[in-house]
Amino acid sequence: MALGHEMAITKEKKHEIIGTFARDGHDTGSPEVQVALLTARINDLTEHFKTHAKDHASRRGLLMMVSKRSGLLKYLRLHDRKKYLEVINRLGIRK
């Protein structure tokens, strides 16, 4: 059984997230969608670490994802404040 497959979000879940945060029907790369997908993966990995505390390779991946999400949120905050506030409220991040 592959370790990476257990932690990955399913195709259906990914399409659901994209549909929820997309600007239009064909949007998959906007900052809002990227932040939402990264948040889903971060939440999955956070659950993974509750049972696999010594999985340092995955922890590095988690830190890279958190950093990438932070950069995307910074971009969104500087370029479209209204969208930024909407995204963080919908995802429940940045309390």
N, C-alpha and C positions, 0 to 999 in steps of 0.2 A: 504494500500500500504506500503510495507516494505521499510524503508529508505536505508538499505544497498544495496538493489537491484538497486536503481537508480544510485548509484555511481560506481557500479561494471563494469568492462570492459566486453564486450560481449565475448562469446566463440569464435566467428569468429575473432574478433580483437586480441584475445589472440593467436590463432593459426597463424594469420598473423605475429604478432610480433615474435613468436617463429621461424617461417619459415625464417624470415629475418635475425635473429641474431644467429641461431643455427650453430654449427660447422659441424654437419652432420644431417642426416635424423631423428635420434632418440634422438637428444640432446634437453633436456628441462631444465637441471639444471646447465649449465655452467654459470660462472659469467656474461658473456655478455648478456645471455638471462634473467637472474634474474634482472640485472640492467635495461634492456629495459622494462621489465614488471613493475618493480617498478616505472620507470619514467612515464609510461602510467597512472598508478594509481595515482601518485602524481599530474600529470597534471589534471586529472579528479577531484580530490579533491580540487585543487586550484580553478577550475571553480566553484565548489560547494560552496566554502567559499565566493565567490563574492555575492551570494544571501543569504547565511545562515551564517552570520558573528558570531553569538553566539553559533554555534555548536561546543562546546569545546571538546566533546567526540571524534568526528571525527578529530578534530585538533590534539589530542594526538596521534591518529593512524597515521596521516600524519607525525608528528615529528618522530615517530618510523620508518616509512618507509624511511624517508629522512636519518635517522641515519644508517639504514641497507644498503641503497644504497651507502652511503658514505664509509662504511666498505668494501663493495664489490669492489668499485672503488679503494680503497687503496690497497686491495689484488691484483687486476688486475695490478695496476700501479707498484707494487713491483715485480710481477712475470712475466708479459708479457707487457712491455711498449708499443710495437707496437699495440697490441690489445686494450690496454687502450686508446691510442690516437684515434684509429679508432672508438671505441664505443662513446667517448665523442663528437667527431666531428659529427657522424651520428645522435646522439640524441640531439645535440645542447645544451649540458650542460657544466658547468664550463667555462663560457665566459672569 
